[in-house]
Each structure stands twice: as structure tokens, then as C-alpha cells.
Amino acid sequence: MNKGPNLNLSTDAIAAQLKHLKTFFVRYGVLIFFVANITLYSFIVWQIGALNSVSADQESVDEKLQSGFRLKIDQDSVNKIQQLQDQNIAVQSLFKSARDNPFQE
């Protein structure tokens, strides 16, 4: 009468099993490493391709644009900036040069 698998938990049996496992990995370790890396990189490229082909519908784009934060400047602040700009010649040239070439430092 068989009562299940033979579980031999002695240290000698475990050491023998680990020795077999060690020789397996020494023999096939490089191959396992390359196959695992190729599999991982293939999966990543496949996921990038799948995510790249998804396009957003117009409703979701409009929803994101509506919910975005928009900066609002009140008219009093705009008038004050224009008044200060008109009073100072150095500021006038700064604003003019910034309008002509905004990427200039």
C-alpha cells in the first residue's frame, strides 16, 4: 500500500539533489540566461508595440483638455503690467526683445 511520495528529508538527500541541480545550471546556465533575456526583451517589445498602436478617441481627448488647469490673469494685473512697461525704457526693450526672440538668454 503506497501512502504518497517518499519524502526523504535527510541532509544527504537534499545535498544530492542540490548537486544535481548545480551540475544542471553549470551545464545550461548560459543558455538559460540568454533564453530568459530574449524572452523578456521580446515581451517588452511586444507590449510597446501593442501600447503604441492604441489611439485615443476624440471624446477622451476633449475631456482631458477640459479638465486641464488653465492659467487666468485678471484684467487689472494685465493693465498694471502694461502701465509699468510703458514707464520703464529698459523693460520696454526687454519685452520687445522677448517678443522678437523668445529663446534668447
Secondary structure as GFF3:
##gff-version 3
##sequence-region A 1 105
A	DSSP	alpha_helix	11	52	.	.	.	ID=ss1
A	DSSP	alpha_helix	58	67	.	.	.	ID=ss2
A	DSSP	alpha_helix	75	87	.	.	.	ID=ss3
A	DSSP	alpha_helix	89	100	.	.	.	ID=ss4
###
